[in-house]
């Protein structure tokens, strides 16, 4: 059987639960790392864009003449949340066949910082703090997830970017734990049970 996440959304309508008393539940975590970053940095513009369902438009506007601007904007946002920069965005633009990818990567990065300044500064602040700890010889860096869980992330040897990425993934794990725990208890009251495909 194909895993539900690997089935194109268009095709999902052609699948039905195996019994009338069963339903499919679609829990999409798209943009969850963006939401965590927006919440952590209290970036009102980014939270509003998430609510409106368009976090890429303001960034893509920096490349009005590029057909793949939204795809590049998506890479730019992901890159920034994980501490990447011009090289990662430039590579994505080059793969899209965009001329002068480095120049345009700088433009799209500037658009990100202009559209969502609190998030851009907040992410940079986390990276700067991790890098300071590395310079001081620390082996780990302590972060707190949005759920308040304390995590120790190994650092050193230039692993600041990995620490930042681990932070967003840990926040995601907290959300999944919370949702699954609460979802299971709520459907149990109705006599149901949660079955996760493997």
Protein Blocks (a to p, Z undefined) as FASTA:
>chain_A
ZZfklpcfklmmmpccfbfkbccddddfehklmmmmmmmnopaklmmmmmnopaklmmmm
mmmmbmklmmmmmmmmmmmmnopafklmmmmmmmnopahkllmmmmmmmmmmmmmmmlmm
mmmmmmmmmmmmmmnopabdcdddfkopacdddeejhimmmmmmmmmmmmmmmmmmmmmm
mmmmmmmmnopacdddZZ
